[in-house]
Amino acid sequence: MGLIGGTIGYRLLKLISSNGDSKSMDGSAYLNKSKLETLLGPKFWNEIENKAVIDVGCGNGVEAIEMARRGARSVIGVDTQEEFIQAAKALAVTEGVAERCDFLLGLESTGRADVITAIDSFEHFDNPALILQEMSRHLKPQGCVLTAFGPTWYHPLGGHLFSVFPWAHLIFTEKSLIRWRSDFKSDGAASFREVAGGLNQMTIKRFVRIVGESPFRFDEFEAVPIRKLSFLSNQLTREFTTAIVRCKLVLK
C-alpha cells in the first residue's frame, strides 16, 4: 500500500516533518477526563462493579488503577513490556491500590476474570486472533470483553506517528515512512509491526472478521463516527469516518 515511495517519498516526509512530532494523538483529548468513561460510556462502571478484571495491554497501568479505585474487586493488568509492568506496579503503590491491583507479563498466570478489558490495544496487537483465543481461556463463562480502540487503519490518523497529515500513512509507502522514522528513532524497526507498540493495520472489516472466527460474538458493537465527519458516516464510508470502535464481546 502507498503511492509515493523511494527517495522522493522520503524527502517529502522530511520536508513535512523532520522529527515526527505530532500533537494530534498526545492524549490531550482525555485531559481532566476518565479515558475509560470517555471511550466506553458511564455504564462501564456498572459492568466492573465488584468484578475480577483483567486489563490486556495495560501500558503504564493508569486505567487498571482507575478500575481498582472505582469499584472493581480486583484488577490484573497485563502487558508485554517489562518497563510498563514495573512502572504500573509502582503507580499502584502510590495510588494505594496495590492490594487489589497487580501487573503481570502475559496472560498465562492471571486466572479467570469476570470482565476483560482492552483499551486502545487491538490496533497494536501483533496477533489479535491469538489474543482473542487467549482471552477466551481466561474469561468466566458468563463474562465479557469490553474493548474500545482506534483510530483504525483507514482513519485520517490511522497511521498514528506516521500520519503527519490526514491519510499520509496510505499515501506514502511503508518503506519510505520507516526510513523517515529511522532519522529520529533508533530502535531499528523495519516495519509498522516493529515500531514501539506495533501497528497491525487493523481495519473495521478485519476486526469484525477476526471476532467472527474467534470463540466470541458481538453482544454490542458501535463504530463511533468522527465528529466532524458524522454527516458522511454510513455503512459504506465507516472505514474512513470512524473515530473509534467500541464493543462488548461474549463467548459463543
N, C-alpha and C positions, 0 to 999 in steps of 0.2 A: 504494500500500500504506500501511497505517497507519489506525488508527481514531480517534485523538484528534489534532485539529489546531487551527488558529486560535489565538486569544488564550488560550483555555483550555489547550491543549496547551503553549504557550509558557510560561505562568505555572506550570503544574505542573512542567515541567522546571526552571524557575528555583528552585522550592521544593526539588526533589530535589537539585540540584547547581547552584550558581551559577557554577562555573568549569570544569566538565567534568573535574575531577581524578579519575582512577580508578587504583587500584593493581592492577586485575585483569590488565592487559596491559603491565606495566612491564619485562618481560624477566627478572624475578626467578626464573622457572622454570628459567632456564639458568645461574643463578649457580653458579660453580665447575664448570660442565659444558661440554662441547662441544655447541653447538646443532646442528651437523651430525650428530653421532653420536646425539644425543637424537632428532632427527626422522627420520633415515634409517637408523639402526642401525649397529653396528660394522662390518658388511661394506662400508659405504660406502668405507672407506679402501682396500680391495682394488680397488674399481671405478675409483678415480682414480690408483692407483699407476703412476708413470712415464707418465701420460697428459697430453695437452694438454686443458685445461679452459677453458670459458667459463662465467662465473657471471653470469647475466642478472638484473638487479635487485639489484646487489651492495650498494647502500647505501654505508655507510662502509667497506666492504672487509674487515670482520673475518673473515667466512667464507672469502673468497677467499684471504686471507693465511694462514689456518689450513690450507687445502688445499695451498698452496705449501710450508708448513713440514712437512706430514705426507705428502709423497710424490708430489704431482703434479709432472710435468716442467715444466709452465708453466701459468699461470693468467692469464686476462684477465677482469677484472671490468667489467661494462657497466651503466651506469645512464643516466637521462635528466636528472639534476640535476647541474649543474656543481660545486656545493659538495660533493656527495658524492664526486665523482671526485677533486677536489683533496685532500680530507681523506684519502681512501683511498691516494692516491699518497704523501702524507706519512707515513702509518702504515706503508706497505710499506718505506719507507726506514728508519724507526725500528726495524722488526722484522727488518731485514737480508735481505729477500727481493725487493727492487726489481728485481734482475736476472732474476727468474723470475716476477714478478707485476706486471702493468701494468693500468691502468684507462682506459677509453675511454667517450666519449659515443656510444651507439648501436652496433648490431651490424655495421654496414656494413663496417668496416675490420678486423674481427677475424680473418679467415681461417676455417679449418675446424678443428673440435675433435673429439677422441675422445669427450669427455663434455661435456654442457651441463647446468648446474645452475640451478635456480630455487627459492630458499628464501623462503617466505612472500611470494610475489610474485603468484601467479595470481589472488588476490582483489583485487589492486591494478591490474593492467594495464588500461589504457583499452580496448585491443582485443586480448584474449587469442588470438583466432583468428589475427590477423595475426602476433602474436608466434610462434605455432607454425609458421606459414609461414616466417618469417624464421629460426627455429631450424633448420628442415629444410634450409635452404640453407647453413647454417654447421656442419652435422654431417657427419662422415665416414660413408660408407655402413654400416659395421658399428658405429657409435657408438650412444650412448643419451642420453636426457634423464632426469635424476634430479630429481624435484621433491617438495617437501612444503609444504603451505600450510594455513592455517586461522587463525582459525575461519572456516568458510564461513557464508553469509548466514543460515541458519536456526539456527545455533548460538546458545545463550543470549547470547553476547557477540559475535555476528556483525557487529554494528554498530561494533565497535572503540570509539572515543571516544564514540560515540552510545549505547552500551549502558550507561547509567548504572545500570541494573538488568537482570536477565535478560530478553531479548527486548524491551527498551524500543524498539529500532530498528524493531520490527514493530508496536508498539502506537501509537507517535506517527507522524504524517505526516512525510515528508521536509522539507516546508516549515517545519513547526514546529521540527524538530530543527536545521535550518540556521539559522533565526532565533535559536534559543537559542545555537548555537555562535558566531554573529557577535558575541555580547556579550563573548566572551573571545578571539576570533581576528580578526585584522584583514586577512586575505588576500582578502576579498571573495568567497569561494567561495559559489556559489549552488545547488550540488547535491552529492550524495555523491561524484560523479566528480571534482569540482573541489577537494575538500579535499586537504591535503598528503598525498601518497602515493596518493590516489584510492581509492575503493571502488566496485567494479563489481557488487556484489550477487551474487557468484558462489555458486551452489548446486552440490551434488554432481551433480545431474542435468544441469545446464547444462554443467559441466566434461566429463562423460562424452560428451555430445553434441558439444561442440566438438572434442574429441580424435577422435571417430569421423568427423568431417567434415574432419579435418586429414590431412597426409601421414603421421601417426603411428598406431600401435596400442599398446594396453597390453601390455607384457610382464609387468608386475606391477602390482597395484592393491590398496590397502588403505585402508579407511575406519576409522581408529583411533577407538574409542569414548571418550567422556568417562568417566573412571574411575568417577565416582560414578553414572553413568547406564548403565554397561555392561550391567546386568541387563535394561535396557529396549531395548538396541540390537539391531536386526534390519533386514532389507531395507526394511521399511515405515517404520521410525522413524529411519533413519540420518541423514536431513537435520537432525533436531533433536538427535541424540545423538552425533554425530561430533565428536571434538576436532580432528583433522587428517586430511587426505588425503595419502597418500604413494604415489608410483608411479614406475615405470620405463617410459619410452616408447622404442620403436624404430621405425625407418622401415618403412612397409608394403612 
